Amino acid sequence: MRVLVIGASGTIGKAIVAELAERHEVITAGTKTGDVQVDICNLDSIRAMYAQVTNLDAVVIASGKVHFGKLEEMTPELYAKGLDNKLMGQVNIVMEGIKHLNDKGSFTLTSGILNRDPIVLGSSAAMVNGALDGFVKHAAIELPRGLRINIVSPTVITEAMAGYAPFFRGYKPVAAAEAALAYSKSVEGAQTGQVYIVG
């Protein structure tokens, strides 16, 4: 298969590329790195990416930013960071990708644990993750041409604990390579509308 991995230079992205590149042609994408560059907050940039990368069988998104902050200090602008980036960035990649993926191709998105198991400062992440999980479940019943869509919802990643440990006390992290298996299941399997919980 020909697989586009967006966010390929990140902790999970690198593991996804390592997992899939053993069996498939992988095209990497990132804001400043990769075979192609894309700003997931910019629809024109997403369209330009798809114009450069054609004949795709799968798109994997391991990218998305949210703001972590105290609830009483959150503002519409701070919430908009996650809504515009992690939520609508992934949604727009799917909506534009519908026009470009090969028949029976797949999308794999990324949410996270915080809408299931919240932490202090994580209201934006919880909101965005929940919205993404809901979008995937719905989109699966309407996608045309046999296209599939799933989402991976990992706990905190072992390799990221140096920065995130203070926020995730008591959480058992998982290795990026373990999380990557869920993306492989989505890309190489036959399921659709699934939320793959990792950890």
Backbone hydrogen bonds, N-H to C=O, Kabsch-Sander energy under -0.5 kcal/mol:
donor,donor_aa,acceptor,acceptor_aa,energy
3,V,1,M,-0.6
3,V,25,E,-3.1
4,L,58,A,-2.7
5,V,3,V,-0.6
5,V,27,I,-2.9
6,I,4,L,-0.6
6,I,60,V,-3.3
7,G,29,A,-2.5
8,A,5,V,-0.6
8,A,29,A,-1.7
10,G,7,G,-1.6
14,K,10,G,-2.8
15,A,11,T,-1.0
16,I,12,I,-2.4
17,V,13,G,-2.5
18,A,14,K,-2.3
19,E,15,A,-2.1
20,L,16,I,-2.8
21,A,17,V,-2.7
23,R,20,L,-1.8
24,H,20,L,-2.0
25,E,1,M,-2.4
26,V,24,H,-0.7
27,I,3,V,-3.2
29,A,5,V,-2.3
30,G,33,T,-0.6
30,G,36,V,-1.4
35,D,28,T,-1.0
36,V,28,T,-1.6
38,V,30,G,-2.0
40,I,38,V,-0.7
42,N,39,D,-2.2
43,L,41,C,-0.6
46,I,42,N,-2.0
47,R,43,L,-2.5
48,A,44,D,-2.3
49,M,45,S,-2.1
50,Y,46,I,-2.1
51,A,47,R,-1.7
52,Q,48,A,-1.4
52,Q,49,M,-0.5
53,V,49,M,-2.2
54,T,52,Q,-0.7
56,L,100,H,-0.5
57,D,2,R,-2.9
58,A,2,R,-1.4
59,V,106,S,-2.5
60,V,4,L,-3.2
61,I,108,T,-3.1
62,A,6,I,-3.3
62,A,60,V,-0.6
69,G,67,H,-0.6
69,G,121,L,-1.6
73,E,70,K,-1.5
74,M,70,K,-0.8
74,M,71,L,-1.2
79,Y,75,T,-2.6
80,A,76,P,-2.0
81,K,77,E,-0.8
81,K,78,L,-0.6
82,G,78,L,-0.7
82,G,79,Y,-0.6
83,L,79,Y,-2.1
84,D,80,A,-3.2
85,N,81,K,-1.7
86,K,65,K,-1.2
87,L,82,G,-2.4
88,M,83,L,-2.9
89,G,85,N,-1.0
90,Q,86,K,-0.7
91,V,87,L,-2.4
92,N,88,M,-2.9
93,I,89,G,-1.6
94,V,90,Q,-1.9
95,M,91,V,-2.9
96,E,92,N,-2.5
97,G,93,I,-1.8
98,I,94,V,-1.9
99,K,96,E,-1.1
100,H,97,G,-1.7
101,L,97,G,-2.7
102,N,56,L,-3.2
104,K,145,R,-2.0
105,G,102,N,-1.9
106,S,57,D,-1.7
107,F,148,R,-2.0
108,T,59,V,-2.4
109,L,150,N,-2.3
111,S,152,V,-2.6
113,I,154,P,-1.4
115,N,112,G,-0.6
116,R,113,I,-2.0
117,D,113,I,-2.2
122,G,119,I,-1.6
126,A,122,G,-2.7
127,M,123,S,-2.2
128,V,124,S,-2.6
129,N,125,A,-2.8
130,G,126,A,-2.2
131,A,127,M,-2.0
132,L,128,V,-2.4
133,D,129,N,-2.5
134,G,130,G,-2.1
135,F,131,A,-2.5
136,V,132,L,-2.3
137,K,133,D,-1.9
138,H,134,G,-1.9
139,A,135,F,-3.3
140,A,136,V,-1.9
141,I,138,H,-1.7
142,E,139,A,-1.6
143,L,139,A,-1.8
147,L,144,P,-2.4
148,R,105,G,-2.6
150,N,107,F,-2.0
151,I,194,Q,-2.4
152,V,109,L,-2.5
153,S,196,Y,-3.3
155,T,198,V,-2.0
158,T,174,V,-2.8
160,A,157,I,-1.7
161,M,158,T,-1.6
163,G,160,A,-1.3
164,Y,160,A,-1.8
165,A,161,M,-2.4
167,F,164,Y,-1.6
168,F,164,Y,-1.1
168,F,165,A,-0.7
171,Y,168,F,-1.8
174,V,156,V,-1.8
178,E,175,A,-0.6
179,A,175,A,-1.9
180,A,176,A,-2.3
181,L,177,A,-0.8
181,L,178,E,-0.8
182,A,178,E,-0.6
182,A,179,A,-1.2
183,Y,179,A,-1.0
184,S,180,A,-2.1
185,K,181,L,-2.3
186,S,182,A,-1.8
187,V,183,Y,-2.7
188,E,184,S,-3.0
189,G,185,K,-1.3
193,G,149,I,-3.7
196,Y,151,I,-3.2
196,Y,194,Q,-0.6
197,I,195,V,-0.9
198,V,153,S,-1.9
198,V,196,Y,-0.5
199,G,197,I,-0.6
